[in-house]
Amino acid sequence: MHFFKRALALGTMTMLAASVGGQACAQQEKAPEAFPTKRISVIVGFAAGGFADNVARIIGRKLGDRLGQPVVIQNMGGAGGNIAARHVAMQPADGYVLLLATSSLAINDTLYKKSGFTASGLTPVAIPAEAPELLAANPKSGIKSFADVMQHAKDNKLFMGSSGIGSGSHISAEYFFKVVAKTNVKHIPFPGGNPAMLGLLSGDVNLMASTATAIQPIASGELVGIAVGGAERSKSIPNVPTYAELGFPGFTARSWAGFFAPAGTPEPVLTKLNAEINESLKDPDVIKQFETMGLNTAQRTRPEAVEVFQADVVSWGKMVSGLGLDK
């Protein structure tokens, strides 16, 4: 009888433990549904007022409204975005500290050997904005077409500005000229897209490699559009030919802005953030602001964002290596 009572008591305790454990597991599974319960910080790896910063602030405002928690934007520029990326990669993997990065994050994985982290330390949340790389010229430079660009290159008079060494604009344009077209170009790096624009307008350079920065000046006629790196022409500047149309099929280049989280962040949190960012992209106000900046919205699922990023690490890495910048 004593043995039976002990067995019964032990069984009851086991069932109780299992019940409590089951409830705890259920609570853990449901915990991400409550996310977020406090503010979210988005660290931008570039200065205020630029391409990445604008995307972070436009999406951040809508995201905060949808999540019911403030989304705070912080700028942490330097080292082509590496300082911010390394900072975020070291944060707790809980979804409360995110990185707003550009294609430079994929480029830097090959470009910098001692950055203190690798791309595997971060995981894509969403890549909501993109724009084709393009070439633009100052009308006063005498460059009116791609043929003029090649003639200037032949005469060693082609001076190309960009937003800086290692930027997508720099890498793609220099790769095109030196590896694809096999012609001469002198690259002049500037500390950002706006300074590069001023350098072009002042005549310090006669060609500029850019993303969205040059789209509106081209559309207004202030600049001459030479080529776009998209698979098809840009809707914002439909008169500018693609590289394929200029005789270089297969060469495409585009840059994006995307949100990243520390590796190991729970998938339910990442999926929720992805879904809310994608919903924000449907807002007419966001669409209008993106169009004004010359950006395309891109609603991608979490797996699609991961696929885009991983493919870009490879494709940009090929360009970096092709230019011998990975040594």
N, C-alpha and C positions, 0 to 999 in steps of 0.2 A: 504493500500500500504506500509506504514511504517512497519507494522507488517510483511508483506511478505519479505521486504528487510532485516529486522533483522533476520528473520528465515533463509533466503538464506545465509546471512553472517555467521550465527552460524553454519549452515550445512557445509559451505565451510571450516571453521576453524576446525570443528570436523574431516572432511575428511583429512585435512592437518596434523592434529595431529596424526591421525591414520596412515597416510602414513609415517610420520617421525618415529613414534613408531615402525611401521613394519620394516622400514629400520634399526632402532637401534637393534631390535630383530634379524634381519637377520645378522647384523654385529656381534652380540654376538654369534650366532650359528656358524658363520664362523671363529670367532676368534681363536679357537683351531687349525684350519687348518694351521695357521701361526706359530704355536709352533714348535720349539723354536726360539726365537729372540735374545737369549743371552746364555751364557755358562751355562752348567748344572754341578752341584757339586754332586759327589757320595761319601757319607760318609761311610767308612768301619769301622766296630766295632772291628777290630782286627789289630794286628801289620803288618807292611809291610813284604812281602815275604811269607806269609802264604796262605792257601787254599783260603780264602775269598778275600784277597788282589789280588792274581793272577787272579781270575775270574773277579774281578772288572776292572782290567787293560786290560786284554785281550778283554773283551766285550766293555769296555769304549772306546778304540781306534777305534774299528769298528763302534760303535754307533755314535761317534763324526763325523766320515767321512760321515756316512749316513744322519745325521741330519744337517750337515753343520755348526755346532757349537762345540766349544771345550767342552770336557767332562773331568772335573778335579777330580782326585781321592784324597781324604783326609782320613788319618787314624786317628781314634779316639778310641783307645782301652780302655778297662777297664770294670770291672763288667760283664764279660761274654758277652759283646756286648751291655749291657744295657745303657751305657753312650751315645753311638752313637744313639741308637734307641730312647732314650728320646729326644735327641737333634733334630733329624729329625721330630719326632712327633709334635714338637712345631713350626716347620717352616711353612711358608705360603703354603697352599695347591694349588700350581700352577705347580708342576712338575719340578721345577728348582733345588730342593734339594731332592736327593734320598738317600736311605739307601741300602747298600749291606750287607745283613745279612745271617747267616747260620741257620741251624735247631735250634740253641740255642735260637733264637727268640721265637720259639714255645715252647721250654722247659722252658724258663724263665717266661712264663706267669703263670706257676704253681709253679716254683721253688722259685721265689722271690715275697714276699707279699708286699714289700714296695719299689718297683723299681721307683715309681714316674709316671708310665704310665702303660697302659695295651696294649695288642696286638690290641685291637680295635682302637687304635690311629693311626694305620698304615694300609695300604692296599697293597696287593701284586700287583706288576706290571708284573713281569715275574720270573720264577724259572728255569733258563737255564742250571744249572749244578748239578749233583748229583753223589754220589758214595756210595757203600754199606759199612756199618760198618764191620770191620773185626778184627780178632785176629792174631797176629804174634809173633813168638818166636825167640830167638837167638839160632842158632844151637849148640853153646857151652854150653847152659843151660841143655842139655840132653832131651829137649822137642822136639820130632819129629812128634807127632801126637796128636789128641784130647784125645786119651786114656792116653797119658803121662801127658797132662794138668790135667785131672781128678785125676790121681795118685798123682801129686804134690799137688793138692788141698786137697786130703784125708790126706796127710802127713803134712798139714799146711805149705807147702813150695811154695805156688803159690803167687807171688808178681807181680801185674799187674800195669803197668804204663799207663797214659793217658795224653792228652793235658791239663787237668785241671778239677777241680770239676765243675760239671754242664754241661760239654761238651757232645755232643751226644755220643761220644765214651765211656766216663765214664758211663753215664746213661744206655746205652743199654747193655754194657758188665757186669756191676755190677748187673743190673736187671736180666740178663740171669743167672749168677752164683748163686745169692742169692734167686731169686724167681722162676725161671724156672728150673734150674738144682739142686737147693737147696744144694749147696756145698760151701766150704770155699774159700775166695779170699781176699787178702790184697791189697787194692787200694792205689797206690802211685801217687798223682797228680804232674804233671810237668807244668811249665809255657809256654805251647805251644807244638805243634806236633814235631818240630825239637828237642827240649830238651828231650822230651819223647823218641825219637828215639836214641839219644845219651845215655840216661839212659839204654835203652835195650842193645845197643851194648857194653856198658861198664860193664854190668852185675849187675847194681843197681836193675834191675827188670828182671824177666825171661820171662815175657809175656807183650805184649803191645796191648791195644785196640786203634784202629786207623781207619781213613777213607782212603783217597787217599795217605797219607804220606807213608804208608808201601807197596803200590802196586808195585812200581818199585823195591825196594830191595827184595821183594818176587820173582818177575819175574826173577831177576838176580841171585837168589840163595843165596843172602846175608842173608836173613831171611827165616824162615820156616812159610809158611802160614798154619794156623790152621782151620779157618772157616770164611766164608763170610755171611753177613746178608741179601743178596739179595734173591729174590724168585727163582733165578737161578744163576748158576756160573758166575763169572766175566770173560769177554772175555780176559781181561788183564792177569788174573791168573787162567786159566781154570782147573788147577790141584787141586785147593783148594775147598773142599766141602762146601755146604751150611749147615746151622744149621738143616734144614729139613732132609738132607741126613745123618746127624749125629744122628738122632733120636729125633729131636725136631721140628716136623711139626708145622707150624703156627707162629714160631718166626722169624720175619724179622726186620731188622733195616737198615736205610740208611739216610745219611745226604745230604743236598743240600745247594746251595748258590743261593740267589735270591735278586731281586731288589724290594724295597718297597717305597711307597710314603706316605705323610701325608694323613690321612683319610679326605675325602671331596675333593680330587683332581678331577677335571672334568673328566668324563669318556672318552671323546674324546682324552684327553691328555694321559690318561693311556693306551687306546687302541693303540694309535700311538706308544708310547714307547714300548709296548709289541710287536707290529708287527715288529718294527725295530730291537729289540733285537733278535727276532726269525729269522729274515733275516740274522743277523750277524752270527748266529749259522750255517748257510749254507756255510760260507766261509771255504774253505779247510785249510787255515792257522789256523783258530780257532779250527777246528776239530782236526788237528794234535797236537796243543798245549794242548788241553783237553786230548787227548789220552795219550800224554807223561806224563801228570800229573795223569793219571789213572781215569779221570773223564768221565762221560757219558753226552752228550748233551741231552737236553730235551726241545723240542719246545711245549710249552703249550699256549693256549689262555688265555686271562685275566680271564674268569670264571674258567678255569681249574686250574690256579695258585691259585685262591682264594679257590677252593675246596681242593687242596692239603694242603694248609696252615691250613685251619680250621680243617681238619682231623688230621693233625699232632699235633695241639694244644691239641686235645683230646688224641691221642695215646701216645704222649710223657708225657702228664700229668698223664696218667695211670701209666707209669713207675716211674715217680717222686714220686707219691703217694705211689706206691707199695714199694718203698725203704724208705718211711717215711721221705723224704726230703722236704716235703711241710709244715712242722710244724714250 
